[in-house]
Amino acid sequence: MPDFESFTTSRLRLRRPRVEDAPAIFRAYASDPTVTRYLAWPRHRNVADSRAFVEFADAEWAAWPVGPYLIEDLETGGIIGSTGLAFETPDCASTGYVLAQREWGKGLASEALAGVLAQAERAGVGRITALCHVDHRNSRRVLEKAAFELEGILRRHSVFPNLEDPMPLDVALYVRPLRA
């Protein structure tokens, strides 16, 4: 079986998280209210929350061939975000991405997503989904550039814990088949 724990793109290294990464995860992106605004997980309040993410990642990697990745700047080695796959079945997985605010607008989300899609294909995944808050235009554009298609709007589907409204909100469901 191929090794999926790390790979590089032209500007990034994507790798499995380690417990010693928790402080850098917290500082780089997970505690930033602007970065986490439209995410499905709560903003990290302390490094213990980031350690809990690493524990979650370990459980995903134990159950599936691919799991969460940290995104590192290939030049500096610094952690700048996260992405990966969350399997629903061996043939279907979901993805998402988050980048530190200082990295926005550089095409890095698109680059990381392309790498994750290649890993998913190598792992035999046939269908990738992504949920996105309907108002998160930049994230929706990243998905569309990566040939994801809008399958529909799921009404009152998800709570976004970092927004003021605790009610389930509409999300856009994007899908990309990886094989015909």
C-alpha positions, 0 to 999 in steps of 0.5 A, spaced: 500 500 500 502 506 498 505 511 503 500 517 504 502 520 510 506 526 507 507 529 500 509 535 496 507 540 491 510 546 488 510 550 494 507 546 500 508 540 504 502 536 506 503 531 512 500 527 518 499 532 524 504 530 530 502 532 537 508 537 537 505 541 532 499 543 537 502 550 539 504 551 531 497 549 529 494 554 535 498 560 533 498 559 525 490 559 524 486 555 529 485 560 534 484 566 529 477 568 529 477 571 522 480 564 519 475 560 523 469 564 522 466 559 516 468 553 519 464 547 522 469 546 528 470 551 534 475 556 534 481 553 538 481 557 545 488 554 547 493 549 545 489 543 548 484 544 543 489 543 538 492 537 541 485 534 541 485 535 533 491 531 533 488 526 537 482 526 532 487 526 526 491 520 529 484 516 530 482 518 522 489 515 520 488 509 524 481 507 521 483 510 513 488 510 508 488 518 508 486 523 514 487 530 516 494 533 513 497 539 516 500 544 510 507 547 511 510 552 507 515 548 503 520 554 503 520 556 511 517 549 514 512 553 517 505 550 519 500 555 515 494 551 515 490 544 514 486 540 509 485 532 508 480 527 507 474 524 512 472 518 509 464 516 509 466 509 506 472 506 502 469 510 496 467 516 498 470 522 502 469 529 504 475 534 504 476 542 506 481 546 507 483 552 512 489 557 511 492 562 516 490 569 514 497 571 511 497 566 506 490 568 503 490 570 496 496 566 494 493 560 490 495 555 496 488 553 498 487 551 490 494 547 490 493 544 497 486 541 494 489 539 488 494 535 492 489 532 496 485 530 490 491 526 487 492 522 494 484 521 494 485 518 487 491 514 489 487 511 495 481 509 490 476 514 492 471 515 487 467 521 490 469 527 494 464 532 497 465 538 500 460 543 504 461 550 504 457 556 508 453 559 502 456 566 503 463 563 503 465 566 496 472 565 496 472 558 498 466 556 493 471 559 488 477 554 490 472 548 489 469 550 483 476 552 480 478 544 482 472 542 478 467 541 484 460 541 481 455 544 486 450 539 487 445 543 491 444 547 497 442 543 503 437 548 507 438 549 515 444 543 515 450 545 519 451 549 525 457 554 524 460 554 531 464 561 530 458 565 528 453 568 532 447 565 530 447 558 533 442 555 528 443 550 523 444 554 516 444 553 509 450 550 506 453 549 499 454 541 497 460 540 492 461 534 489 467 531 484 467 524 482 474 522 481 472 516 476 467 515 471 
